[in-house]
Amino acid sequence: MQTLFNMKKLLGIVVLGLLWSGNAYSNEAPYYENSLNTNILEYGWEIVSKTDGGLVATEIYTLKKNNWTLICNVDTAQITTICALP
């Protein structure tokens, strides 16, 4: 009877340890690349807003995922995209 109690206690400690260790990585930044399409289609980012960058053929996209914000500057004249976390 004592052995069963000890095994349940050990199982409870292991389960609680796994639950707590899962939160250790919760503040890690999500994956992203310098591609607007890849960030949306593969990594699950969602467009929140799109604004004109003020320069010719430049657009700035603001994307969100969980509590993270990603800013992507798309230059259609040079066909480049640069994304960064603020």
Buried (B, 14 or more C-beta within 10 A) or exposed (E): EEEEEEEEEEEEEEEEEEEEEEEEEEEEEBEBEEBBEBBBEEBEBEBEEEEEEEEEEBBBBBBEBEEBEBEBBBBEEEEEBEBEEE
